[in-house]
Amino acid sequence: MKIVVTGASGLAGYHAARACLARGHEVHALYHANEPLLPGAKLQQVDLSKPDALDAPVLSLFPDVIIHAAAISSPADVDANPELAEKLNVALPRRLAQLAHHLGARLVHLSTDMVFDGHDAPYRSTDLPNPSGLYGQLKLLAEREVLEHGVDEATVMRITILTGDSPSGARSVHEKLFHALVRGERPKFFTDEIRQPLSAMNLGEVLAELCERPNLHGLFHWAGNETISRYDMAAKILKHFGLSEDLIEAATCEGTGRPSDLRFELLPLVAKINTAPLSFDNQLQHMTVPAACRPWYEQATGQKAAPVRLRKGIDF
Ligand SMILES: NC(=O)c1ccc[n+]([C@@H]2O[C@H](COP(=O)([O-])OP(=O)(O)OC[C@H]3O[C@@H](n4cnc5c(N)ncnc54)[C@H](OP(=O)(O)O)[C@@H]3O)[C@@H](O)[C@H]2O)c1
């Protein structure tokens, strides 16, 4: 199967491309600023801030599936540059859905638990969204555009907070925690912010499986199988790496406007696919110390950190 992956240098797109390659598919991996290490993939650099930037590449490649993982993925970055976020997070997926429908190719588009306000968890895919910030509002708009223009070719996959190693080494929960510790900070984590973390590797497996299951189109929810507070996530990460819980501070998210509980109901998708959701303890096994934080870690613990290399240009 010929699969185009946008955002292949990002946390989700990288692991989706890896999983598709491992299943023997022809992968065309698109990135923007950071070239990922994806042996076997055909890499292409492209700036997707012009929504029609993909017209020519997609029409000439004539893919069977497009996995769309490129986005402005942080709510703070969306607030800082709403115009760019509208282009990348709404206009681009709309255009991809039109292209996919035109070609009869599948489009698998990623969305977020942040389309909900956190008051009525666990959320089913049929529940009414009510995003509280611009990031969630744009992602919701994109979901509607993709399902409208993609018709029977589109799958929207709402996912929860991602864990695991990213090509940048600075994207996921444990990577951000390490960078804060290296800066000498004592980061705060909310004890009442309930999440259902999802391993990016596990997501990659599910996305690859979805490529092979054209009957599974529409809107689905996917996550890990364990709910946990942000504080307990950080505490478990520290324990896993042999670091003290005293390095972080417990706080409450009351009054911050952050959705407090974003648990997902995994049915019906969990019954329809082979890939099983993972516990947080299982996800911990797939986290390594980011390259830039290894000297700090080795000094703090006296332990050697396992090397990981997912992007070109990082020396070890
Ligand atoms: N991470 C999470 O916890 C989470 C949770 C829920 C939903 N999601 C959703 O999942 C999807 C993937 O998120 P992620 O965390 O994997 O994102 P990420 O790690 O921030 O990666 C974003 C990707 O988009 C690419 N990109 C950004 N601007 C671009 C441009 N102008 N042209 C071409 N490519 C560009 C980046 O390329 P370069 O790095 O090469 O510039 C990178 O590959 C998003 O739709 C996000 O909303 C993520």
The ligand as an ORCA input file, in Angstrom:
! r2SCAN-3c Opt
* xyz 0 1
  N       0.943     15.342     21.201
  C      -0.209     15.183     21.810
  O      -0.231     14.969     23.033
  C      -1.519     15.231     21.025
  C      -2.712     14.987     21.733
  C      -3.916     15.016     21.034
  C      -3.937     15.264     19.671
  N      -2.780     15.499     19.007
  C      -2.863     15.775     17.549
  O      -2.036     14.840     16.867
  C      -1.456     15.450     15.709
  C       0.058     15.288     15.759
  O       0.546     15.933     16.926
  P       2.083     15.770     17.380
  O       2.122     15.925     18.852
  O       2.654     14.574     16.736
  O       2.695     17.082     16.743
  P       4.245     17.554     16.740
  O       5.100     16.551     17.398
  O       4.249     18.957     17.225
  O       4.581     17.534     15.171
  C       4.007     18.476     14.295
  C       4.399     18.085     12.892
  O       3.856     19.065     12.004
  C       4.890     19.478     11.123
  N       4.679     20.849     10.673
  C       4.525     21.956     11.451
  N       4.450     23.057     10.654
  C       4.573     22.615      9.368
  C       4.592     23.250      8.100
  N       4.466     24.585      7.968
  N       4.742     22.496      6.985
  C       4.877     21.154      7.075
  N       4.860     20.469      8.256
  C       4.723     21.205      9.390
  C       6.169     19.379     11.938
  O       7.286     19.339     11.041
  P       8.784     19.823     11.469
  O       9.021     19.333     12.880
  O       9.672     19.147     10.452
  O       8.783     21.307     11.378
  C       5.928     18.073     12.682
  O       6.277     16.983     11.855
  C      -1.948     16.901     15.696
  O      -3.083     16.990     14.874
  C      -2.341     17.152     17.147
  O      -3.345     18.140     17.239
  C      -1.548     15.489     19.656
*
